[in-house]
């Protein structure tokens, strides 16, 4: 008998590992920046060097943990909303079928630990895992949905994520433009 909750802790482990990978990368960048501008020596007078590294690592890990947790919450909501709109399944078997996709994120998060030296590689691993999971999601639902329902799910996901990313880029550009406009030049 296979327990359906066997992989239920994989998303948490994946989020922890991805957050750790990004926080190690940005901790190194931040420490190098603090050394370059001369603040690091002053900070060592009040804290130990190891304490600064660990505190910075923890704060960055916490930030990325919250970011990835929020993105996972949004992704789960979009997955279940798409199943609500396009699936005729009322017992939740479609949702149980796609739970095995947590392995994809677990494997790529383990690989991300080895890729902490390169931001592009880290980001590429996350994008690859999301794309692979989406293909897995569509493949697992392929047997239980009609062709039009599958097309609807694909376009629903594409529309949402495109709109979400576009809204973030727009907000960042507005913030950047207002910051530039406020400078006394």
N, C-alpha and C positions, 0 to 999 in steps of 0.2 A: 504494500500500500504506500503510495507516494503522498507525502504531506504537502498540501497546497501552500503552506506558509514557510516552507523550507528556505526559500530565497527572500523572505520578507525583510531581512536585515541588510541585504546587499545594497540597496539605495543609500542607506545611512553610511555604510563603509565607503561606498564610492564617493559620496559628498565629502567625507572626511579626508580621503586620499587626494581628491582633486583640489580641495582647499589647501591641504598641506603642500602640494606641489606648487601652486601659485604663490602661497605665502613664502616659501623658501626662495623662489625666484625674486619676488619683489622685496624681500628682506635684504637680499644681497645688493639689489639696486639701491635701496634706501640707505644702507650702511655706506656704500661707496659714495653716494651723494653727500651724506653727512660728513664723511672724511674729506671730500673735495672742497666743501665750503667751510671747513674748519670747525664745525660744531661738535663733532664726535669727541675730540679731545676734551672739550668743556663738559660734555656729558659724563665722561669717565671719572671726572672729579666727584660726581654725586652718586653714580651707580657703577657697578662693576661692568666690565666689557661683556661678560657672559650674561649678566642681568639685562643689559640693553638688548642684546641679540634675542634672548628668550622672550622678553616683553614685546618687542617688535614683532617677532614671529607669532606670538599668541594673538596679538591684536589684528595682524593681517589674516591669520587663520580664521579668526572669528568673523571678520568682514567677509571673506570669501565663503565661509560656511553659511552665513546668512544669505548671501547672494545666490549660491547654488541651491540652497533650500527653497528660496522663493521661486527660482526658475523651475525646480522640480514640482512645486505645488501648482504653478501655472500650467506646466506640461501635463500633469495628471488631470487637472480640471479640463483642459482642452481635449485630452484623450477621451475622458468619460462623457464630455459634452458631445463630441463627434459620434460616439456610440449611441448616445441618447437620440440624436437627430437622425442617424442613418442606419442604425441596427434595429432589427425586429426582436432581438434577444431580450427576454424579460427576466431570466434567471441569473444573468451575469456570467455565463460561460465564456463569452467573448473576452471579457475582462480577465478571467482566469487563464485563458489561453495565452495572453500576451505577458503574463507575469514573468515568464522565463527570460524575457529580454533584459532583466536586471543583470544577467551574466555579462552582457555586452559592456555595460557601464563599469562593472567590477573589473573586468580584464583591462579595459582602457585606463581605468584609474590606477591600477597597479603599474601599467606602462608609464603613466604620467610621472610617477616617482622617479623613474630613470631619466625623464626628460626635463628635469627642473632647470637645466642650464639654458633652455631655448624657449622663449615665449611663443614663437610661431609653431613649434612642435607641440607645446602644451595646448594651444588653441586648436591646432589641427586635430589633436587626439579627441578633444571634446566635440568638435564638429563631426569628425568621423564616427564617433560613438552615437551621436544624435541621429545622423543620417542612417547608420546601420540599424539602429533601433527602429527608426521610421519604416525602413524596408521590412524589418522583421514584423513590425506591427501590422503592416498591410498584408504581408504574406500569411500571417496567422489568421487574419480576418477574411482572407480571400475565399475560403470554403463556405463561410456562413453568410456572406453578403452578396447581393446582386452586383452586377457590373456598375450600374448607375450609383449604387450606394458607395462602392469603393471609390469611384471618381469623386463623389460628393465629399467623402472623408479626406481624400488627398487635397482637394481644392480648399476645404475648410481649414485644414492645417496650414497650407501654404498661405492662404489669405490672412489668417490670424498672425502667424509669425512674421510675415512681411509687414503687416500693419504695426505690429508691436515694435519691430526693429526700426521701422520708419519713424514712429512716434518718439522713440528714444533719440535717434539721430536728430530729429527736428528740435527736440527739447535741448539737446546739447548745443546745437548751432545757435538757437535763440539765446542761450546762456552765454555762449562765447561772444556773440555779437553785442549783447548788452554790456558785457565786461569790457570789450574793446571800445564801445561808444562812451563808456564812462571814464575812460582814461583822459587825463588833461593833456592832450597833444595839440 
